[in-house]
């Protein structure tokens, strides 16, 4: 998946949690083997070339493609599991894989789980009793500084994902044109319970641009967003303040 994953796991039976952590790491490696578009032998590459049918593929492939199709519908086509007309669900795979890893560890009895995949984070439970998970959102225009701090207070699960051009340049594609999205934004951060959707919605909102992207995020249930424009304007959904702290 071309990024680094880190884990912060608190509480639970040490042996059970260690076993689950090992399984979660193995699951991330398997996701890369299945979905990497850089590996000619990955199932997604072979499916795109017509060497496999969906029925020939592992169940995870059908699951991710179903999620990608749902994201495309729910975003009115602003998120797409294709790139340049070719099947490419990598825009959803990282969030899905990190969320799945976090839930696997939590199911083993961990009190609190944080899985960070390249800056996109799935939070479950809490690190300590009466102390919620908190995470910083980088300021895209001021490296080394934070634009906000998000708190998971009052919820058992929270995800934070950012899409933008600050670190990777113009890599977000406008699905309507197949070319780099022309946006007045430099970053969109989405806060919602599941990282699978946070990752997709941040990408779709960025491609839409500041005003349309903000209005669209505002329309989604249980989704908050922070958008930063190239002109250093910060736009927030109406409920984001409740998630800061």
DOVEX-167337 format. One record per residue (C-alpha): x, y, z. Coordinates in steps of 0.05 Angstrom, whole numbers, plus 5000, padded with zeros to 4 digits. Example, Ala and Ser with C-alpha at 12.3 -4.5 7.8 and 13.67 -1.06 7.14 Angstrom:
<nodes>
524649105156 527349795143 
</nodes>
This chain:
<nodes>
500050005000 506150444996 505850715067 507850575139 502950305191 503750405266 499850115324 498350355394 494749815434 492649865507 490049345556 487348645547 490547965556 497748035532 498047365495 491247455461 492848165440 499847975415 496747425372 491547895344 496948415330 500847905290 494547715252 493048445238 500048565210 499447935167 492748205142 495948855120 501248475081 495848055049 491948675029 498148934994 499048264958 491748274935 490949004916 497649294897 497349584827 504949564825 505248804831 503748464765 501647834803 496648164850 489547934843 487048634828 492148714772 490448034742 482948194748 484048854712 487748494656 482147984649 486447404672 481747274731 474247344741 471547624805 469346924824 476546694818 478947234867 479447214943 473247434981 476748075003 476948314931 469448274922 468548614990 472949204972 469849284903 462949284933 465149834982 468250224924 461850184885 457950434945 462851004955 462151194881 454551214887 454351584953 459352114928 455552224863 461551964825 466752414859 470151794887 471851234838 474950544845 478150644777 483951044751 484551244678 479050754661 482750174695 480349814757 484250114815 480950104885 487250334921 483650964943 479450554990 484149975007 488550335058 482850575101 479249905096 485549515114 487349965173 480249945200 479949185193 486649115230 484149555287 477649165295 481348505295 485648735354 479749035391 475948375383 481648025420 480148435482 484549055477 481749645515 484250165465 486850105395 489850615348 492150415278 495450955237 496450835163 500451395131 497051915175 489951645170 487851365237 482550875264 481250955338 477450445380 475950445454 480450885498 487750875519 486050955593 479650985634 476451685628 481851905578 479951905504 484351825444 486652495416 490152615350 493253205315 491453445245 497553725208 497254435181 498354335106 501155035097 505655045158 509754405163 510954185235 504854535261 497754285277 491454555246 487054215299 486853675352 481253165347 478452805408 474752145411 471252345475 464252045481 465051525427 467750815422 470250905351 472951485311 476951555247 480952135219 483252165147 486452715106 487052805031 490853364998 496853594959 501553805015 505653165017 504352784952 502953344903 497153334854 495452594859 487952644869 484152514804 477652824781 473652204760 469952614708 476152794669 481252274690 486252834703 488753154767 483153484805 483054244797 481354464868 482255094909 483854634968 490454394996 487553915046 481053605071 480653235137 474552805151 472452555220 467351985223 466951305259 469850865203 476450975168 474050625106 469151195094 473351755123 478751615071 473751605013 469952225035 476252635044 478352464973 471552614943 470853274981 477653504958 475853364885 469353754893 472854384917 471754804979 464555044974 461454424943 465853974985 463854315050 456454295033 456853565013 460453355077 455253755116 449853325085 452852665107 450552365173 455752305229 461152615185 465153245201 470453585160 475954105162 477954415095 483954855082 484455265019 490555494982 488856195006 489555965078 482055975091 479655445140 472655175131 469154705180 462654315182 457854555236 459053965283 466553935280 467554365343 464653795384 470253345361 475953825377 479753845442 
</nodes>
